[in-house]
Amino acid sequence: MTLEELNHVTPEQAVELFQSCCAAPGWIQGMVDGRPYANRGEMIRHSRSLWPTLSEADWLQAFEAHPKIGDLDSLRARYANTKALASGEQAGTQSASEHVLNRLKTGNDHYLDKFGFIFIVCATGKSAADMLELLEARLPNSRHEELQNAAAEQANITELRLEKLV
């Protein structure tokens, strides 16, 4: 899709397109309302300007739209609408050992129990071992710290998806 096409789709179509990048309702509406964008850089800058305005509920809804790291069946089955944009994001888990994948699953379960949302990391370019190391390093954090960390990672993921969108 070109930026010109994105600028001219109906608001309903724009909601669908932006939702494939991030499920935070406040961000989606902000991106729809921010059109037309003169160029990709302007679109990315507008996206970045929206992050500080989002509520915790927005962030949690965005996190809910992600599969757990290492849960590739969930990635395929539950998030088909983001398949094209998410492809390759968890490629590092495809060649991981069973031991590392099991530790990722256990760590993710512990993280979810502790913080109330799944571990969010921009997985692009990271191996499963890298993601496991990040997960284990973030587990001792407070919920507030992790909400901030996850939100920053969500912003990175969304930006990558926006770049793939247009």
C-alpha positions, 0 to 999 in steps of 0.5 A, spaced: 500 500 500 502 506 498 502 512 503 497 516 498 492 510 498 492 510 506 491 517 506 485 516 502 481 510 504 475 511 508 476 512 516 473 505 517 478 502 512 484 506 516 482 503 523 483 496 520 489 498 517 492 501 523 489 496 528 494 491 524 500 495 527 497 496 534 491 495 537 491 501 542 484 504 541 487 511 542 493 510 538 488 508 532 484 513 532 490 518 533 493 515 527 486 515 523 485 523 525 492 525 523 491 523 516 493 525 511 500 524 512 505 528 507 510 522 507 512 516 511 517 520 516 511 525 518 507 519 519 512 516 524 513 522 527 505 523 529 505 516 531 511 517 536 507 523 538 501 519 540 505 514 545 505 519 551 497 520 550 495 513 551 492 510 557 494 504 561 488 501 558 490 503 551 497 499 552 494 493 555 489 492 549 495 493 545 499 488 549 493 483 549 493 483 541 500 479 541 502 472 542 507 470 547 514 470 545 515 463 543 508 461 542 508 460 534 502 456 534 498 462 537 501 467 533 499 463 527 492 462 529 490 467 533 493 473 530 492 472 522 490 479 521 497 481 523 500 475 519 503 479 514 506 485 518 508 480 524 512 475 519 519 474 521 518 478 528 519 472 532 524 468 527 529 467 532 524 462 536 524 458 530 531 455 531 531 455 538 532 449 543 527 445 547 530 447 553 530 455 551 523 454 549 521 451 555 524 457 559 521 462 555 514 459 556 515 458 564 518 465 564 512 468 560 507 464 565 511 467 571 511 474 568 504 474 566 502 472 573 506 477 576 504 483 572 498 481 569 500 482 562 504 478 557 512 480 556 512 484 550 519 485 546 521 487 539 523 481 537 526 483 530 533 481 530 533 477 537 534 470 538 530 466 543 536 466 547 536 474 547 529 474 548 530 469 554 535 474 557 531 480 556 525 476 560 529 474 565 532 481 566 526 484 567 522 479 571 525 483 578 522 490 575 516 493 578 509 493 575 510 500 573 517 499 570 514 493 566 508 497 563 513 503 561 518 497 558 513 494 555 510 500 552 516 502 549 517 495 546 510 496 543 512 503 540 518 499 536 514 494 534 508 498 531 513 503 528 516 497 524 509 495 522 507 502 520 514 501 515 511 495 512 504 497 511 506 503 507 
